Amino acid sequence: MTIDWNVILWCCITITTLIVIFALIYYFMSARMMKRKRQEIITLTEGIKVGKKVMFAGIVGKIVSIDGEFLKVEVAKGVVMEVNRFAVSALVD
């Protein structure tokens, strides 16, 4: 039994090429999804204004005031919570 090194070499080149192609496809798909997610976060943070209803941790409330990184959110009449602006998961219409 003899080993045909030429066949082994071409098999290795083919497998390496396929791995590189799949890695490039994965990279570009991930970059596109990350760009889309980043745009959603920017849109969300720009929409945070006094008087808007927001949802964070499953709690819905109305923004009373904005103090830099923190929001004061009224979740019930007379109950105001202070949360980080990045804790907001959605704007409620």
C-alpha positions in Angstrom: 0.0 0.0 0.0 1.4 3.3 -1.0 0.4 6.7 0.2 -0.5 9.2 -2.5 0.7 12.5 -1.1 -0.6 14.4 -4.0 -4.2 13.4 -3.1 -3.7 14.2 0.6 -2.3 17.6 -0.2 -5.3 18.5 -2.4 -7.7 17.3 0.2 -6.0 19.5 2.8 -6.1 22.5 0.5 -9.8 21.9 -0.3 -10.8 21.6 3.4 -8.8 24.7 4.3 -10.5 26.7 1.5 -13.9 25.6 2.6 -13.2 26.6 6.2 -11.9 30.0 5.2 -15.0 30.6 3.0 -17.4 29.6 5.8 -15.4 31.8 8.3 -15.7 34.8 5.9 -19.5 34.3 5.4 -20.0 34.0 9.2 -17.9 37.2 9.8 -19.9 39.3 7.3 -23.2 38.0 8.5 -22.3 38.7 12.2 -21.0 42.2 11.3 -24.3 43.0 9.5 -26.4 41.8 12.4 -24.2 43.8 14.9 -24.6 46.9 12.7 -28.4 46.5 12.7 -28.5 45.9 16.5 -26.3 49.0 17.1 -28.7 51.1 15.0 -31.7 49.8 17.0 -30.0 50.8 20.2 -29.1 54.3 18.9 -32.7 54.8 17.8 -34.0 53.7 21.2 -31.6 55.9 23.2 -32.4 58.9 21.0 -36.2 58.4 21.6 -35.9 58.7 25.3 -37.5 61.9 26.3 -39.5 63.3 29.3 -43.1 62.2 29.1 -42.5 59.0 27.0 -43.5 55.6 28.3 -40.7 53.1 28.5 -40.3 49.4 29.5 -37.4 48.1 31.6 -37.2 44.7 33.2 -40.9 44.1 32.4 -42.0 47.2 34.2 -43.7 50.0 32.2 -43.5 53.6 33.4 -43.5 57.2 32.3 -40.2 59.2 32.3 -40.5 62.1 34.7 -37.0 63.5 34.4 -33.6 62.8 32.8 -30.4 63.3 34.8 -27.4 62.3 32.6 -27.2 58.5 32.6 -30.2 58.1 34.9 -33.9 58.4 34.3 -36.6 58.9 36.9 -39.5 56.8 35.9 -43.0 56.9 37.5 -44.3 53.4 37.6 -47.4 54.1 39.6 -49.0 57.3 41.0 -46.4 58.7 43.4 -43.9 55.9 42.9 -40.8 57.1 41.1 -37.8 54.8 40.3 -34.4 55.8 39.1 -33.0 53.5 36.4 -30.0 53.7 34.1 -30.9 54.8 30.6 -29.3 51.6 29.1 -31.7 49.5 31.2 -34.6 50.6 29.0 -35.5 47.8 26.7 -38.3 49.4 24.6 -40.4 52.5 24.1 -44.1 51.9 24.6 -46.6 53.7 22.4 
